[in-house]
Amino acid sequence: MDELIMERPSFQRLMEDGVVTDEKIEEQGQHVKDLILQMEPNFTPEQMDQIYDLVAEVSVLLTLAAISDQQG
């Protein structure tokens, strides 16, 4: 998964200076919301529920990884 993330143009652009800011996090959050809204018309409500679940679980995974890094 790390390679997949590092290859994303959004990650490369946001991490260009090596600094994570609240603004960058907010910008990426909005980008994710916009992508989901663009996808919505292409999927059934049941499929969108699965997509929301996937996004939520990936968010949990990334949050746990960040907390683990902070704990050392």
PDB file of N, H, CA, C and O in Angstrom:
ATOM      1  N   MET A   1       0.820  -1.193   0.000  1.00  0.00           N
ATOM      2  CA  MET A   1       0.000   0.000   0.000  1.00  0.00           C
ATOM      3  C   MET A   1       0.864   1.257   0.000  1.00  0.00           C
ATOM      4  O   MET A   1       0.474   2.265  -0.589  1.00  0.00           O
ATOM      5  N   ASP A   2       2.021   1.220   0.644  1.00  0.00           N
ATOM      6  H   ASP A   2       2.337   0.401   1.123  1.00  0.00           H
ATOM      7  CA  ASP A   2       2.896   2.389   0.683  1.00  0.00           C
ATOM      8  C   ASP A   2       3.285   2.850  -0.713  1.00  0.00           C
ATOM      9  O   ASP A   2       3.286   4.048  -0.995  1.00  0.00           O
ATOM     10  N   GLU A   3       3.616   1.897  -1.595  1.00  0.00           N
ATOM     11  H   GLU A   3       3.615   0.924  -1.366  1.00  0.00           H
ATOM     12  CA  GLU A   3       3.989   2.261  -2.963  1.00  0.00           C
ATOM     13  C   GLU A   3       2.829   2.910  -3.692  1.00  0.00           C
ATOM     14  O   GLU A   3       3.010   3.891  -4.413  1.00  0.00           O
ATOM     15  N   LEU A   4       1.646   2.367  -3.506  1.00  0.00           N
ATOM     16  H   LEU A   4       1.499   1.569  -2.920  1.00  0.00           H
ATOM     17  CA  LEU A   4       0.457   2.920  -4.131  1.00  0.00           C
ATOM     18  C   LEU A   4       0.252   4.372  -3.711  1.00  0.00           C
ATOM     19  O   LEU A   4      -0.056   5.227  -4.540  1.00  0.00           O
ATOM     20  N   ILE A   5       0.424   4.642  -2.426  1.00  0.00           N
ATOM     21  H   ILE A   5       0.674   3.947  -1.752  1.00  0.00           H
ATOM     22  CA  ILE A   5       0.259   5.997  -1.907  1.00  0.00           C
ATOM     23  C   ILE A   5       1.330   6.919  -2.472  1.00  0.00           C
ATOM     24  O   ILE A   5       1.021   8.016  -2.938  1.00  0.00           O
ATOM     25  N   MET A   6       2.568   6.489  -2.435  1.00  0.00           N
ATOM     26  H   MET A   6       2.819   5.599  -2.056  1.00  0.00           H
ATOM     27  CA  MET A   6       3.672   7.342  -2.876  1.00  0.00           C
ATOM     28  C   MET A   6       3.627   7.648  -4.373  1.00  0.00           C
ATOM     29  O   MET A   6       4.195   8.645  -4.819  1.00  0.00           O
ATOM     30  N   GLU A   7       2.965   6.809  -5.138  1.00  0.00           N
ATOM     31  H   GLU A   7       2.504   5.999  -4.776  1.00  0.00           H
ATOM     32  CA  GLU A   7       2.865   7.028  -6.575  1.00  0.00           C
ATOM     33  C   GLU A   7       1.744   7.999  -6.945  1.00  0.00           C
ATOM     34  O   GLU A   7       1.691   8.482  -8.076  1.00  0.00           O
ATOM     35  N   ARG A   8       0.856   8.285  -6.005  1.00  0.00           N
ATOM     36  H   ARG A   8       0.899   7.892  -5.086  1.00  0.00           H
ATOM     37  CA  ARG A   8      -0.275   9.176  -6.287  1.00  0.00           C
ATOM     38  C   ARG A   8       0.220  10.602  -6.518  1.00  0.00           C
ATOM     39  O   ARG A   8       0.995  11.121  -5.715  1.00  0.00           O
ATOM     40  N   PRO A   9      -0.214  11.237  -7.595  1.00  0.00           N
ATOM     41  CA  PRO A   9       0.186  12.628  -7.849  1.00  0.00           C
ATOM     42  C   PRO A   9      -0.184  13.560  -6.695  1.00  0.00           C
ATOM     43  O   PRO A   9       0.565  14.485  -6.381  1.00  0.00           O
ATOM     44  N   SER A  10      -1.327  13.323  -6.069  1.00  0.00           N
ATOM     45  H   SER A  10      -1.935  12.572  -6.324  1.00  0.00           H
ATOM     46  CA  SER A  10      -1.739  14.184  -4.962  1.00  0.00           C
ATOM     47  C   SER A  10      -0.744  14.078  -3.804  1.00  0.00           C
ATOM     48  O   SER A  10      -0.390  15.093  -3.204  1.00  0.00           O
ATOM     49  N   PHE A  11      -0.291  12.869  -3.484  1.00  0.00           N
ATOM     50  H   PHE A  11      -0.579  12.045  -3.971  1.00  0.00           H
ATOM     51  CA  PHE A  11       0.677  12.683  -2.405  1.00  0.00           C
ATOM     52  C   PHE A  11       1.988  13.378  -2.751  1.00  0.00           C
ATOM     53  O   PHE A  11       2.575  14.072  -1.921  1.00  0.00           O
ATOM     54  N   GLN A  12       2.436  13.185  -3.975  1.00  0.00           N
ATOM     55  H   GLN A  12       1.959  12.620  -4.650  1.00  0.00           H
ATOM     56  CA  GLN A  12       3.697  13.800  -4.399  1.00  0.00           C
ATOM     57  C   GLN A  12       3.629  15.325  -4.324  1.00  0.00           C
ATOM     58  O   GLN A  12       4.580  15.974  -3.887  1.00  0.00           O
ATOM     59  N   ARG A  13       2.501  15.891  -4.753  1.00  0.00           N
ATOM     60  H   ARG A  13       1.729  15.364  -5.107  1.00  0.00           H
ATOM     61  CA  ARG A  13       2.345  17.343  -4.731  1.00  0.00           C
ATOM     62  C   ARG A  13       2.269  17.858  -3.291  1.00  0.00           C
ATOM     63  O   ARG A  13       2.929  18.835  -2.936  1.00  0.00           O
ATOM     64  N   LEU A  14       1.459  17.191  -2.470  1.00  0.00           N
ATOM     65  H   LEU A  14       0.923  16.398  -2.758  1.00  0.00           H
ATOM     66  CA  LEU A  14       1.278  17.657  -1.103  1.00  0.00           C
ATOM     67  C   LEU A  14       2.535  17.483  -0.251  1.00  0.00           C
ATOM     68  O   LEU A  14       2.751  18.238   0.696  1.00  0.00           O
ATOM     69  N   MET A  15       3.355  16.502  -0.580  1.00  0.00           N
ATOM     70  H   MET A  15       3.180  15.888  -1.350  1.00  0.00           H
ATOM     71  CA  MET A  15       4.559  16.236   0.204  1.00  0.00           C
ATOM     72  C   MET A  15       5.828  16.796  -0.435  1.00  0.00           C
ATOM     73  O   MET A  15       6.939  16.477  -0.012  1.00  0.00           O
ATOM     74  N   GLU A  16       5.654  17.616  -1.439  1.00  0.00           N
ATOM     75  H   GLU A  16       4.751  17.875  -1.782  1.00  0.00           H
ATOM     76  CA  GLU A  16       6.789  18.211  -2.150  1.00  0.00           C
ATOM     77  C   GLU A  16       7.791  18.859  -1.198  1.00  0.00           C
ATOM     78  O   GLU A  16       9.002  18.723  -1.373  1.00  0.00           O
ATOM     79  N   ASP A  17       7.278  19.566  -0.190  1.00  0.00           N
ATOM     80  H   ASP A  17       6.295  19.678  -0.048  1.00  0.00           H
ATOM     81  CA  ASP A  17       8.160  20.251   0.753  1.00  0.00           C
ATOM     82  C   ASP A  17       8.432  19.422   2.010  1.00  0.00           C
ATOM     83  O   ASP A  17       9.154  19.866   2.903  1.00  0.00           O
ATOM     84  N   GLY A  18       7.858  18.220   2.080  1.00  0.00           N
ATOM     85  H   GLY A  18       7.272  17.859   1.354  1.00  0.00           H
ATOM     86  CA  GLY A  18       8.099  17.336   3.216  1.00  0.00           C
ATOM     87  C   GLY A  18       7.374  17.722   4.486  1.00  0.00           C
ATOM     88  O   GLY A  18       7.679  17.192   5.554  1.00  0.00           O
ATOM     89  N   VAL A  19       6.414  18.642   4.391  1.00  0.00           N
ATOM     90  H   VAL A  19       6.167  19.072   3.523  1.00  0.00           H
ATOM     91  CA  VAL A  19       5.710  19.134   5.569  1.00  0.00           C
ATOM     92  C   VAL A  19       4.223  18.846   5.434  1.00  0.00           C
ATOM     93  O   VAL A  19       3.616  19.122   4.400  1.00  0.00           O
ATOM     94  N   VAL A  20       3.642  18.286   6.496  1.00  0.00           N
ATOM     95  H   VAL A  20       4.135  18.062   7.336  1.00  0.00           H
ATOM     96  CA  VAL A  20       2.201  18.053   6.537  1.00  0.00           C
ATOM     97  C   VAL A  20       1.589  19.180   7.369  1.00  0.00           C
ATOM     98  O   VAL A  20       1.992  19.410   8.509  1.00  0.00           O
ATOM     99  N   THR A  21       0.613  19.877   6.788  1.00  0.00           N
ATOM    100  H   THR A  21       0.285  19.690   5.862  1.00  0.00           H
ATOM    101  CA  THR A  21      -0.063  20.956   7.498  1.00  0.00           C
ATOM    102  C   THR A  21      -1.552  20.642   7.602  1.00  0.00           C
ATOM    103  O   THR A  21      -2.072  19.785   6.888  1.00  0.00           O
ATOM    104  N   ASP A  22      -2.221  21.346   8.499  1.00  0.00           N
ATOM    105  H   ASP A  22      -1.799  22.042   9.079  1.00  0.00           H
ATOM    106  CA  ASP A  22      -3.671  21.188   8.618  1.00  0.00           C
ATOM    107  C   ASP A  22      -4.357  21.532   7.302  1.00  0.00           C
ATOM    108  O   ASP A  22      -5.338  20.894   6.920  1.00  0.00           O
ATOM    109  N   GLU A  23      -3.839  22.536   6.615  1.00  0.00           N
ATOM    110  H   GLU A  23      -3.041  23.054   6.925  1.00  0.00           H
ATOM    111  CA  GLU A  23      -4.420  22.945   5.336  1.00  0.00           C
ATOM    112  C   GLU A  23      -4.300  21.834   4.292  1.00  0.00           C
ATOM    113  O   GLU A  23      -5.228  21.603   3.517  1.00  0.00           O
ATOM    114  N   LYS A  24      -3.171  21.160   4.275  1.00  0.00           N
ATOM    115  H   LYS A  24      -2.417  21.348   4.905  1.00  0.00           H
ATOM    116  CA  LYS A  24      -2.978  20.071   3.318  1.00  0.00           C
ATOM    117  C   LYS A  24      -3.916  18.906   3.630  1.00  0.00           C
ATOM    118  O   LYS A  24      -4.463  18.278   2.723  1.00  0.00           O
ATOM    119  N   ILE A  25      -4.094  18.624   4.916  1.00  0.00           N
ATOM    120  H   ILE A  25      -3.650  19.134   5.653  1.00  0.00           H
ATOM    121  CA  ILE A  25      -5.007  17.552   5.311  1.00  0.00           C
ATOM    122  C   ILE A  25      -6.429  17.913   4.899  1.00  0.00           C
ATOM    123  O   ILE A  25      -7.161  17.076   4.369  1.00  0.00           O
ATOM    124  N   GLU A  26      -6.814  19.159   5.144  1.00  0.00           N
ATOM    125  H   GLU A  26      -6.220  19.839   5.574  1.00  0.00           H
ATOM    126  CA  GLU A  26      -8.147  19.610   4.755  1.00  0.00           C
ATOM    127  C   GLU A  26      -8.320  19.558   3.233  1.00  0.00           C
ATOM    128  O   GLU A  26      -9.369  19.143   2.739  1.00  0.00           O
ATOM    129  N   GLU A  27      -7.300  19.975   2.502  1.00  0.00           N
ATOM    130  H   GLU A  27      -6.449  20.313   2.904  1.00  0.00           H
ATOM    131  CA  GLU A  27      -7.346  19.934   1.036  1.00  0.00           C
ATOM    132  C   GLU A  27      -7.533  18.503   0.530  1.00  0.00           C
ATOM    133  O   GLU A  27      -8.342  18.262  -0.366  1.00  0.00           O
ATOM    134  N   GLN A  28      -6.793  17.563   1.096  1.00  0.00           N
ATOM    135  H   GLN A  28      -6.136  17.759   1.824  1.00  0.00           H
ATOM    136  CA  GLN A  28      -6.908  16.173   0.664  1.00  0.00           C
ATOM    137  C   GLN A  28      -8.261  15.601   1.058  1.00  0.00           C
ATOM    138  O   GLN A  28      -8.845  14.822   0.305  1.00  0.00           O
ATOM    139  N   GLY A  29      -8.764  15.975   2.225  1.00  0.00           N
ATOM    140  H   GLY A  29      -8.289  16.607   2.837  1.00  0.00           H
ATOM    141  CA  GLY A  29     -10.092  15.538   2.629  1.00  0.00           C
ATOM    142  C   GLY A  29     -11.161  16.005   1.657  1.00  0.00           C
ATOM    143  O   GLY A  29     -12.067  15.248   1.310  1.00  0.00           O
ATOM    144  N   GLN A  30     -11.054  17.246   1.221  1.00  0.00           N
ATOM    145  H   GLN A  30     -10.318  17.861   1.502  1.00  0.00           H
ATOM    146  CA  GLN A  30     -12.006  17.776   0.244  1.00  0.00           C
ATOM    147  C   GLN A  30     -11.869  17.052  -1.092  1.00  0.00           C
ATOM    148  O   GLN A  30     -12.865  16.788  -1.765  1.00  0.00           O
ATOM    149  N   HIS A  31     -10.646  16.734  -1.468  1.00  0.00           N
ATOM    150  H   HIS A  31      -9.837  16.949  -0.921  1.00  0.00           H
ATOM    151  CA  HIS A  31     -10.396  16.000  -2.718  1.00  0.00           C
ATOM    152  C   HIS A  31     -11.090  14.632  -2.679  1.00  0.00           C
ATOM    153  O   HIS A  31     -11.706  14.215  -3.659  1.00  0.00           O
ATOM    154  N   VAL A  32     -10.985  13.946  -1.546  1.00  0.00           N
ATOM    155  H   VAL A  32     -10.484  14.286  -0.749  1.00  0.00           H
ATOM    156  CA  VAL A  32     -11.638  12.641  -1.392  1.00  0.00           C
ATOM    157  C   VAL A  32     -13.152  12.793  -1.495  1.00  0.00           C
ATOM    158  O   VAL A  32     -13.814  12.014  -2.181  1.00  0.00           O
ATOM    159  N   LYS A  33     -13.697  13.796  -0.811  1.00  0.00           N
ATOM    160  H   LYS A  33     -13.159  14.429  -0.253  1.00  0.00           H
ATOM    161  CA  LYS A  33     -15.145  14.039  -0.883  1.00  0.00           C
ATOM    162  C   LYS A  33     -15.588  14.305  -2.317  1.00  0.00           C
ATOM    163  O   LYS A  33     -16.605  13.777  -2.766  1.00  0.00           O
ATOM    164  N   ASP A  34     -14.820  15.129  -3.034  1.00  0.00           N
ATOM    165  H   ASP A  34     -13.994  15.558  -2.669  1.00  0.00           H
ATOM    166  CA  ASP A  34     -15.157  15.443  -4.430  1.00  0.00           C
ATOM    167  C   ASP A  34     -15.139  14.188  -5.304  1.00  0.00           C
ATOM    168  O   ASP A  34     -16.009  14.007  -6.157  1.00  0.00           O
ATOM    169  N   LEU A  35     -14.148  13.325  -5.089  1.00  0.00           N
ATOM    170  H   LEU A  35     -13.442  13.471  -4.396  1.00  0.00           H
ATOM    171  CA  LEU A  35     -14.076  12.077  -5.862  1.00  0.00           C
ATOM    172  C   LEU A  35     -15.291  11.192  -5.595  1.00  0.00           C
ATOM    173  O   LEU A  35     -15.860  10.611  -6.519  1.00  0.00           O
ATOM    174  N   ILE A  36     -15.681  11.094  -4.342  1.00  0.00           N
ATOM    175  H   ILE A  36     -15.219  11.566  -3.590  1.00  0.00           H
ATOM    176  CA  ILE A  36     -16.847  10.279  -3.997  1.00  0.00           C
ATOM    177  C   ILE A  36     -18.101  10.844  -4.655  1.00  0.00           C
ATOM    178  O   ILE A  36     -18.916  10.091  -5.189  1.00  0.00           O
ATOM    179  N   LEU A  37     -18.258  12.156  -4.619  1.00  0.00           N
ATOM    180  H   LEU A  37     -17.596  12.767  -4.185  1.00  0.00           H
ATOM    181  CA  LEU A  37     -19.426  12.772  -5.253  1.00  0.00           C
ATOM    182  C   LEU A  37     -19.445  12.536  -6.763  1.00  0.00           C
ATOM    183  O   LEU A  37     -20.511  12.349  -7.349  1.00  0.00           O
ATOM    184  N   GLN A  38     -18.274  12.545  -7.389  1.00  0.00           N
ATOM    185  H   GLN A  38     -17.408  12.697  -6.913  1.00  0.00           H
ATOM    186  CA  GLN A  38     -18.187  12.262  -8.827  1.00  0.00           C
ATOM    187  C   GLN A  38     -18.559  10.815  -9.129  1.00  0.00           C
ATOM    188  O   GLN A  38     -19.128  10.530 -10.183  1.00  0.00           O
ATOM    189  N   MET A  39     -18.248   9.908  -8.223  1.00  0.00           N
ATOM    190  H   MET A  39     -17.786  10.140  -7.366  1.00  0.00           H
ATOM    191  CA  MET A  39     -18.508   8.485  -8.422  1.00  0.00           C
ATOM    192  C   MET A  39     -19.962   8.118  -8.193  1.00  0.00           C
ATOM    193  O   MET A  39     -20.479   7.196  -8.826  1.00  0.00           O
ATOM    194  N   GLU A  40     -20.623   8.827  -7.298  1.00  0.00           N
ATOM    195  H   GLU A  40     -20.203   9.576  -6.784  1.00  0.00           H
ATOM    196  CA  GLU A  40     -21.958   8.457  -6.840  1.00  0.00           C
ATOM    197  C   GLU A  40     -22.943   8.112  -7.957  1.00  0.00           C
ATOM    198  O   GLU A  40     -23.637   7.100  -7.849  1.00  0.00           O
ATOM    199  N   PRO A  41     -23.035   8.907  -9.022  1.00  0.00           N
ATOM    200  CA  PRO A  41     -24.027   8.590 -10.053  1.00  0.00           C
ATOM    201  C   PRO A  41     -23.759   7.273 -10.791  1.00  0.00           C
ATOM    202  O   PRO A  41     -24.653   6.730 -11.440  1.00  0.00           O
ATOM    203  N   ASN A  42     -22.544   6.768 -10.690  1.00  0.00           N
ATOM    204  H   ASN A  42     -21.818   7.209 -10.162  1.00  0.00           H
ATOM    205  CA  ASN A  42     -22.163   5.559 -11.425  1.00  0.00           C
ATOM    206  C   ASN A  42     -22.439   4.266 -10.672  1.00  0.00           C
ATOM    207  O   ASN A  42     -22.281   3.180 -11.230  1.00  0.00           O
ATOM    208  N   PHE A  43     -22.851   4.367  -9.408  1.00  0.00           N
ATOM    209  H   PHE A  43     -22.980   5.249  -8.954  1.00  0.00           H
ATOM    210  CA  PHE A  43     -23.006   3.180  -8.581  1.00  0.00           C
ATOM    211  C   PHE A  43     -24.381   3.146  -7.926  1.00  0.00           C
ATOM    212  O   PHE A  43     -25.021   4.181  -7.740  1.00  0.00           O
ATOM    213  N   THR A  44     -24.819   1.952  -7.581  1.00  0.00           N
ATOM    214  H   THR A  44     -24.299   1.111  -7.732  1.00  0.00           H
ATOM    215  CA  THR A  44     -26.080   1.797  -6.857  1.00  0.00           C
ATOM    216  C   THR A  44     -25.866   2.267  -5.417  1.00  0.00           C
ATOM    217  O   THR A  44     -24.728   2.378  -4.959  1.00  0.00           O
ATOM    218  N   PRO A  45     -26.957   2.540  -4.709  1.00  0.00           N
ATOM    219  CA  PRO A  45     -26.797   2.913  -3.291  1.00  0.00           C
ATOM    220  C   PRO A  45     -26.053   1.851  -2.481  1.00  0.00           C
ATOM    221  O   PRO A  45     -25.268   2.187  -1.594  1.00  0.00           O
ATOM    222  N   GLU A  46     -26.294   0.580  -2.779  1.00  0.00           N
ATOM    223  H   GLU A  46     -26.931   0.308  -3.500  1.00  0.00           H
ATOM    224  CA  GLU A  46     -25.606  -0.497  -2.063  1.00  0.00           C
ATOM    225  C   GLU A  46     -24.107  -0.470  -2.349  1.00  0.00           C
ATOM    226  O   GLU A  46     -23.294  -0.658  -1.443  1.00  0.00           O
ATOM    227  N   GLN A  47     -23.745  -0.237  -3.599  1.00  0.00           N
ATOM    228  H   GLN A  47     -24.404  -0.084  -4.335  1.00  0.00           H
ATOM    229  CA  GLN A  47     -22.330  -0.164  -3.955  1.00  0.00           C
ATOM    230  C   GLN A  47     -21.670   1.054  -3.301  1.00  0.00           C
ATOM    231  O   GLN A  47     -20.526   0.978  -2.853  1.00  0.00           O
ATOM    232  N   MET A  48     -22.390   2.170  -3.248  1.00  0.00           N
ATOM    233  H   MET A  48     -23.320   2.232  -3.612  1.00  0.00           H
ATOM    234  CA  MET A  48     -21.845   3.361  -2.596  1.00  0.00           C
ATOM    235  C   MET A  48     -21.641   3.109  -1.106  1.00  0.00           C
ATOM    236  O   MET A  48     -20.667   3.590  -0.528  1.00  0.00           O
ATOM    237  N   ASP A  49     -22.542   2.365  -0.480  1.00  0.00           N
ATOM    238  H   ASP A  49     -23.333   1.974  -0.950  1.00  0.00           H
ATOM    239  CA  ASP A  49     -22.357   2.005   0.926  1.00  0.00           C
ATOM    240  C   ASP A  49     -21.060   1.228   1.111  1.00  0.00           C
ATOM    241  O   ASP A  49     -20.328   1.454   2.075  1.00  0.00           O
ATOM    242  N   GLN A  50     -20.775   0.312   0.186  1.00  0.00           N
ATOM    243  H   GLN A  50     -21.370   0.128  -0.597  1.00  0.00           H
ATOM    244  CA  GLN A  50     -19.534  -0.464   0.256  1.00  0.00           C
ATOM    245  C   GLN A  50     -18.318   0.447   0.064  1.00  0.00           C
ATOM    246  O   GLN A  50     -17.299   0.282   0.733  1.00  0.00           O
ATOM    247  N   ILE A  51     -18.434   1.387  -0.838  1.00  0.00           N
ATOM    248  H   ILE A  51     -19.262   1.521  -1.382  1.00  0.00           H
ATOM    249  CA  ILE A  51     -17.327   2.323  -1.075  1.00  0.00           C
ATOM    250  C   ILE A  51     -17.090   3.168   0.170  1.00  0.00           C
ATOM    251  O   ILE A  51     -15.946   3.363   0.579  1.00  0.00           O
ATOM    252  N   TYR A  52     -18.171   3.673   0.778  1.00  0.00           N
ATOM    253  H   TYR A  52     -19.101   3.515   0.446  1.00  0.00           H
ATOM    254  CA  TYR A  52     -18.027   4.450   2.015  1.00  0.00           C
ATOM    255  C   TYR A  52     -17.374   3.602   3.104  1.00  0.00           C
ATOM    256  O   TYR A  52     -16.501   4.087   3.824  1.00  0.00           O
ATOM    257  N   ASP A  53     -17.790   2.342   3.231  1.00  0.00           N
ATOM    258  H   ASP A  53     -18.499   1.948   2.646  1.00  0.00           H
ATOM    259  CA  ASP A  53     -17.187   1.444   4.220  1.00  0.00           C
ATOM    260  C   ASP A  53     -15.698   1.269   3.955  1.00  0.00           C
ATOM    261  O   ASP A  53     -14.892   1.308   4.885  1.00  0.00           O
ATOM    262  N   LEU A  54     -15.330   1.077   2.699  1.00  0.00           N
ATOM    263  H   LEU A  54     -15.985   1.045   1.943  1.00  0.00           H
ATOM    264  CA  LEU A  54     -13.925   0.907   2.333  1.00  0.00           C
ATOM    265  C   LEU A  54     -13.120   2.150   2.693  1.00  0.00           C
ATOM    266  O   LEU A  54     -12.057   2.047   3.305  1.00  0.00           O
ATOM    267  N   VAL A  55     -13.617   3.309   2.321  1.00  0.00           N
ATOM    268  H   VAL A  55     -14.481   3.393   1.824  1.00  0.00           H
ATOM    269  CA  VAL A  55     -12.916   4.556   2.626  1.00  0.00           C
ATOM    270  C   VAL A  55     -12.772   4.721   4.139  1.00  0.00           C
ATOM    271  O   VAL A  55     -11.709   5.109   4.623  1.00  0.00           O
ATOM    272  N   ALA A  56     -13.830   4.428   4.880  1.00  0.00           N
ATOM    273  H   ALA A  56     -14.694   4.113   4.486  1.00  0.00           H
ATOM    274  CA  ALA A  56     -13.785   4.555   6.332  1.00  0.00           C
ATOM    275  C   ALA A  56     -12.756   3.599   6.937  1.00  0.00           C
ATOM    276  O   ALA A  56     -11.997   3.990   7.824  1.00  0.00           O
ATOM    277  N   GLU A  57     -12.726   2.363   6.469  1.00  0.00           N
ATOM    278  H   GLU A  57     -13.343   2.046   5.749  1.00  0.00           H
ATOM    279  CA  GLU A  57     -11.791   1.382   7.025  1.00  0.00           C
ATOM    280  C   GLU A  57     -10.349   1.706   6.659  1.00  0.00           C
ATOM    281  O   GLU A  57      -9.448   1.480   7.467  1.00  0.00           O
ATOM    282  N   VAL A  58     -10.114   2.224   5.480  1.00  0.00           N
ATOM    283  H   VAL A  58     -10.846   2.408   4.824  1.00  0.00           H
ATOM    284  CA  VAL A  58      -8.764   2.657   5.109  1.00  0.00           C
ATOM    285  C   VAL A  58      -8.358   3.840   5.993  1.00  0.00           C
ATOM    286  O   VAL A  58      -7.206   3.939   6.415  1.00  0.00           O
ATOM    287  N   SER A  59      -9.300   4.722   6.264  1.00  0.00           N
ATOM    288  H   SER A  59     -10.235   4.642   5.921  1.00  0.00           H
ATOM    289  CA  SER A  59      -9.024   5.852   7.156  1.00  0.00           C
ATOM    290  C   SER A  59      -8.654   5.365   8.550  1.00  0.00           C
ATOM    291  O   SER A  59      -7.739   5.902   9.174  1.00  0.00           O
ATOM    292  N   VAL A  60      -9.359   4.352   9.041  1.00  0.00           N
ATOM    293  H   VAL A  60     -10.102   3.915   8.534  1.00  0.00           H
ATOM    294  CA  VAL A  60      -9.025   3.768  10.351  1.00  0.00           C
ATOM    295  C   VAL A  60      -7.609   3.205  10.310  1.00  0.00           C
ATOM    296  O   VAL A  60      -6.821   3.443  11.225  1.00  0.00           O
ATOM    297  N   LEU A  61      -7.283   2.466   9.265  1.00  0.00           N
ATOM    298  H   LEU A  61      -7.924   2.272   8.522  1.00  0.00           H
ATOM    299  CA  LEU A  61      -5.951   1.884   9.120  1.00  0.00           C
ATOM    300  C   LEU A  61      -4.874   2.961   9.144  1.00  0.00           C
ATOM    301  O   LEU A  61      -3.881   2.831   9.860  1.00  0.00           O
ATOM    302  N   LEU A  62      -5.062   4.014   8.372  1.00  0.00           N
ATOM    303  H   LEU A  62      -5.869   4.119   7.790  1.00  0.00           H
ATOM    304  CA  LEU A  62      -4.059   5.073   8.304  1.00  0.00           C
ATOM    305  C   LEU A  62      -3.947   5.832   9.627  1.00  0.00           C
ATOM    306  O   LEU A  62      -2.854   6.244  10.015  1.00  0.00           O
ATOM    307  N   THR A  63      -5.058   6.013  10.308  1.00  0.00           N
ATOM    308  H   THR A  63      -5.946   5.678   9.993  1.00  0.00           H
ATOM    309  CA  THR A  63      -5.037   6.670  11.612  1.00  0.00           C
ATOM    310  C   THR A  63      -4.284   5.822  12.626  1.00  0.00           C
ATOM    311  O   THR A  63      -3.478   6.338  13.400  1.00  0.00           O
ATOM    312  N   LEU A  64      -4.549   4.522  12.621  1.00  0.00           N
ATOM    313  H   LEU A  64      -5.205   4.103  11.992  1.00  0.00           H
ATOM    314  CA  LEU A  64      -3.831   3.622  13.527  1.00  0.00           C
ATOM    315  C   LEU A  64      -2.339   3.640  13.238  1.00  0.00           C
ATOM    316  O   LEU A  64      -1.533   3.639  14.169  1.00  0.00           O
ATOM    317  N   ALA A  65      -1.959   3.656  11.977  1.00  0.00           N
ATOM    318  H   ALA A  65      -2.614   3.657  11.221  1.00  0.00           H
ATOM    319  CA  ALA A  65      -0.538   3.702  11.607  1.00  0.00           C
ATOM    320  C   ALA A  65       0.100   5.001  12.098  1.00  0.00           C
ATOM    321  O   ALA A  65       1.229   4.995  12.589  1.00  0.00           O
ATOM    322  N   ALA A  66      -0.623   6.115  11.963  1.00  0.00           N
ATOM    323  H   ALA A  66      -1.540   6.120  11.564  1.00  0.00           H
ATOM    324  CA  ALA A  66      -0.083   7.404  12.419  1.00  0.00           C
ATOM    325  C   ALA A  66       0.079   7.413  13.933  1.00  0.00           C
ATOM    326  O   ALA A  66       1.077   7.916  14.448  1.00  0.00           O
ATOM    327  N   ILE A  67      -0.908   6.855  14.655  1.00  0.00           N
ATOM    328  H   ILE A  67      -1.719   6.446  14.236  1.00  0.00           H
ATOM    329  CA  ILE A  67      -0.812   6.794  16.113  1.00  0.00           C
ATOM    330  C   ILE A  67       0.346   5.903  16.521  1.00  0.00           C
ATOM    331  O   ILE A  67       1.087   6.231  17.447  1.00  0.00           O
ATOM    332  N   SER A  68       0.507   4.784  15.843  1.00  0.00           N
ATOM    333  H   SER A  68      -0.095   4.517  15.090  1.00  0.00           H
ATOM    334  CA  SER A  68       1.612   3.876  16.140  1.00  0.00           C
ATOM    335  C   SER A  68       2.960   4.576  15.948  1.00  0.00           C
ATOM    336  O   SER A  68       3.874   4.408  16.755  1.00  0.00           O
ATOM    337  N   ASP A  69       3.073   5.356  14.880  1.00  0.00           N
ATOM    338  H   ASP A  69       2.330   5.493  14.224  1.00  0.00           H
ATOM    339  CA  ASP A  69       4.324   6.093  14.634  1.00  0.00           C
ATOM    340  C   ASP A  69       4.596   7.094  15.749  1.00  0.00           C
ATOM    341  O   ASP A  69       5.744   7.277  16.155  1.00  0.00           O
ATOM    342  N   GLN A  70       3.542   7.743  16.248  1.00  0.00           N
ATOM    343  H   GLN A  70       2.609   7.593  15.919  1.00  0.00           H
ATOM    344  CA  GLN A  70       3.709   8.720  17.326  1.00  0.00           C
ATOM    345  C   GLN A  70       4.130   8.054  18.625  1.00  0.00           C
ATOM    346  O   GLN A  70       4.867   8.637  19.420  1.00  0.00           O
ATOM    347  N   GLN A  71       3.664   6.837  18.838  1.00  0.00           N
ATOM    348  H   GLN A  71       3.065   6.362  18.193  1.00  0.00           H
ATOM    349  CA  GLN A  71       3.985   6.119  20.066  1.00  0.00           C
ATOM    350  C   GLN A  71       5.404   5.575  20.053  1.00  0.00           C
ATOM    351  O   GLN A  71       5.977   5.240  21.090  1.00  0.00           O
ATOM    352  N   GLY A  72       5.950   5.497  18.845  1.00  0.00           N
ATOM    353  H   GLY A  72       5.484   5.769  18.003  1.00  0.00           H
ATOM    354  CA  GLY A  72       7.334   5.046  18.744  1.00  0.00           C
ATOM    355  C   GLY A  72       7.407   3.608  18.584  1.00  0.00           C
ATOM    356  O   GLY A  72       8.501   3.053  18.482  1.00  0.00           O
TER     357      GLY A  72
END
